Amino acid sequence: MTSFFRPLIALTVIAFLFLPAAGIAAEKAADPCSFLTPAEIQEILGKPVKPGTPKISPSPAAGANCTYVVGDFGSFNILVRPLLAGENPERIKAEFAKMKMAPTDLPNLGDRSFFTSPGMGMVQLHTFKGSRFILFTLLVPGANEEAQKAAAEKLMRIVLSRIK
């Protein structure tokens, strides 16, 4: 189970590597559970989805995330946080490449998007929109990587249409 959270821990570590204390403007974190309903997620993933559990950090730099349970043991997590000073898509993508997570570009989604494959059947979609970084992490029981990528793209398009 510990290795299930490895990609989220890796992202957190990367965020704090690039976190200059003076470079963050205080902004209230949005509740990522408000961007999608369980019914919308269920329709796209084709599995039952339980309501999301939000976790909003007191630090604006850490952002907020929402975790939904998919099926009996799957997961869909949305992390939304501000881009940090000096942070950009290429730099983040390079860090994931160093971790052997095989970043692959996804054109025409947000300002920039790419997938990573952390292993164990998980798929991550990293999207940059304005001053925000949005990360989806999916583990959908019975779904292959391509199906999860297609679902992540559909879900991200909905989220991007709702982010102000």
N, C-alpha and C positions, 0 to 999 in steps of 0.2 A: 504494500500500500504506500510505503514511503516513496517509492520510485514513481508513483502516480503523480505526486506533487512536485517532482523534480523540475518540470518545465516552468511551473509557476515560481518556484524558488529561484531558478536561473534568471527569469525575467526580473524578479525583485532585486537580485544581486546586480544585474546589469543597470537597473534604474539608479541604484545608489552609487554605482561607480561613476556615473555621469551627473551626479547631483551636487552642483555647487549651491551652497546654502543661500547665497544672495540672489541667485538667478530665478527664483520661483515667486511668481505673484500669487498672493493668496486668493483663491477662488473656491467657491463652494462646490464640492464634488456632487455631480449628478448621481441619482440612484439608478444604476444600470438595470435594475429589475423593472424599471418603468418603461424601458425601450421596447420590450417584447412581452407578449402574454404567453403563458404556458400553452394555450390553444394554438397560437401561431407557430410556436416552436414544434409542437406535436405534429401539426399538419405538414411541416417541411421535413422533419426527421422521421416521421412514420412510426413513432414509439410514444407511449404514454409519458407525459412530462409533469412532474410535480412543481408547485409554485417555487419561485426562486427565493434564495436566502441571501439578503444583501449584507455586505460588509463594507462600511464606509470608514476609511481611515481618518484619524484626526489630522493627519498631515496631508495637505492638498497635493503634495508631490506624489504621494503613494496612490492617489485616486480612490476608486471604489470598484468593488466587483460584486457579481451576483452569480450564484451557483444554482443550477437546476439539476434535479435528478432525472435521468432519462432511462426509461425502462426500469429494470430491477437494480442495475448496478452501474449504469452509464452516467455521464456527466456532460453538462454544457456550462461553461463559465464565460462570463463577459467581464473584462477589466477595462475601465476607462480612466485615463489619467492625463494630465497635461504633459506636453513635450517639455523636457527639461533643457536648460541652457546648454548649448553645444551638442544637443542630441539631434540626430537626423536619421532618416530611413536607412541610408547606406551604412552608417556606423552600427546601428542595431542589427542590420542584416549580416554584417561582417562578424559580429559577436556570435550570432547563431551559427554561422558557417564554421567558426572556430570550434564550436561545441558539436560539430558533425550532425546538425539538424537539417541539413539540405534545404536552404531557403530557395523558393521558386517564386518568381514574380507572378502577380495576378494583375494584368493591365486593366485600366478603365474602372477602377473601384477606389473611391476616395481620391486623395491627392497621390497616394502611393499605397500599394498592398503587396504582401507576399505571404506564402505559406511556409511553415516549417513542419517537420515530421519528427517529433521527439521520441517516437518508438512506442511499443506496446499498443499499437492500434490508434494512437492519438493523432489528431491533426490540430494545428494552430493556424489561425489567420490573423496577421498583423496588419492593421490599417491605420493610416495617418490622414487626418482630416483637420485642416486649419492648425490650431495649436493643440489638438488632441491626438492621443495614441489609444487605439482600441484593439484589444486582443481577445480573440475567441479561442477557447480550448475545448475541443470536442472529443469525447470517447463514446461512440454510439454502438451498443452491442449489436453484432451481426452486420454492421455496415463496413464496407471496405473504404480504403483511403479516398478513392475518387468520389464515391457517394458522399462521404463526409465533407470533402472540399466543395462539392456542388451545393450541399446544404448550407455550409458556412457562408458561401458567397451570397446565396439568396437571403439568409438572415442578416448579413451585414448590409445589404442594400436597404432592407427595412430600417435597420438601426440608423444608418446614415441619413435617411429621409426624415428621421425624428429628432436628430441631434440639432440643437440650435447653436 
